[in-house]
């Protein structure tokens, strides 16, 4: 019986599954995003996230642990140098899965899995976030920030607008 065994076997024996996930992890680290089936993307997320967490602390022991999982020297080097530098302050959630629809041949659910910090489209409009608690700020703190933020901007922007409107009025009267 398989009571409590929730691991997705992906229709493969253990060595084949481990090799496939290791290869997919190398591709994800190298290319920063890959397209695959939804089931494989979910399995890959569980496989890669602990490795990225290990890479945040660059020690010989952590490098050996990660190398024992993915078995690619270049991927390990890139993971510890580039990826770890970008995700150093992130507490988790290093990958994002985006559903792409169904594959034409067999109607399998397709998905794109990517490293979160490398997507310029999602990160372009968002400023750098500060760490916050679940509760958020009090109303008093919000009001103080708004007053401080709006006061200097209102004075700077209102003065040039008034001058511009004074300049425009004589021009329209001359015509």
N, C-alpha and C positions, 0 to 999 in steps of 0.2 A: 504494500500500500504506500501511497505517497502523501500521507498526512502532513500538512504544514510546509510542503515543499513548493514554494511559489516561484522559483527561478525558471525563466523561460529558456528552454533547451534549444530553441530555434531549429528544430529538426536535425540536429547534428550530435555526434558523439562529443565527449568532453575535449579531447585533443583538437579536433577540428574546430570546435567552437572557440577555444582559447586562442588558436592561431588566427582565426578570422577576426576576433575582437582586437587582437594585438595589431594585425595589419590595418584594420580600420582606424585604430587609435593613432598609428603612425601617420596615416593619410590625413586625419583630422588635425594633428599637430603641424604637419607640413603645409597643408593647404588652407587651414583655418575654417573650412566648411566643406561638407560632403553631402551628396544626395544618396539616400538608401531607403530601405523599407522602414516603416514606422516601428515595427517590432525590433529590428536590428538597431535603430537609433535609440530606442529606450534602453536596450541592453548595453549599448556603447556608452550611454550617459552614466550608467552605474559603474562601468568599467573605468572610465576616464576621470571622473570627478575626484576619486581618492588619489589618483596619480598627480593631478594638478595640485591638490592640497599638499602632497609630499614635496612637490617641487618648490613650494614657497620657502622652504628652509633648505638651503643648498649645503648638504653634508654628504660625505662619502657613503654613509649608510643609506640615506634616502635615495641617492643615485643608484645604488646597487639594488634596492627594492624595486624601483621603477624599471631598471634595466631587466630585472628578472621577469617582469610582466610583458614588456613590449619588445625586447630583444632587438632594438635598432639604435645603434650608437648615435647617429645623427639626430634622430627624433628626441632622444634623451637630452642631448646637448641643447637643441632648440627649445625644448620644454623648460629646462632649468635656466636658460639665459633670457630668451625673449618673452615666452608666455608667463613665466613666474614674475617677471618685472612688471607686466601689465596688470596681473591679477593680485598683486601683493597685498592690497588693502581690502579686497573683496572677501567677505566671510564665507562664501560658498556660491553655488549656482553659476558655475563657470561656463556651462553650455546652454544652448537654447535649441529647442526642436520646433520647427515650423512645418506644418502639414502642407503638402503640395497637391493632394488629390490622388487619383488612382492611376496606376500604370496601365497602358493600353493593352499589353499582351495578356496579362493574367488578372488584371483588376486589383492588384495589390496596393494597399495604402502606402503612398510614398511620403517621405519627409526629408527635410534638410536639417542637419544638425551642424551647429556652428559654435565657435568660441565667442562668448558674449562681447568681450572687449574689443574684438576685431571688426565688428560690424559698424561701418561709418554711417550708414543710413539711419539706424536706430539711435546712435549716440550723438549725431550731429546737432540736433535741436536741444539736447538735454545738457544743462550745465553740470559740473562736477557736484555730486551729492555729498552732503555732510552726513555723518552717522547720526541717526535719530532714534529715539525710543519709540515704543508702540503708542504711548499716550499722546505724543505730540507736545506742542507748546501751549502755555496758558494764553488766554485772551489778552491779558495785560502785556505779555511779551510781544505778541503779534502787533498790538496797537503801537507800542514803542518803536518797533522796527519800521512800521509803515510811516510814522511821523518823521523818523530820522531819514528814511529813504526818500520821502516825497519832498521835504522842505528844501533841500538844495536844488533839486531838479526843477521845482516849480519856479524858483527865482531865476534860474539860468534860462529856461525856455520861454518864460513870459516876456522878458525884456526884449529879445530880438524880434519876437512876433509883433510887439507894439510898434517898434521902429519900422518894421517892414510895412505894417498897415498904414503908418503915417506917410511913408514914401509912396505908397500906391495911390493914396487919395489925391495928391496934387497931379499925378500923372493922368488920372482919369478925368480930372477937371480941365486939363489943358486940351484934351481931345474934344 
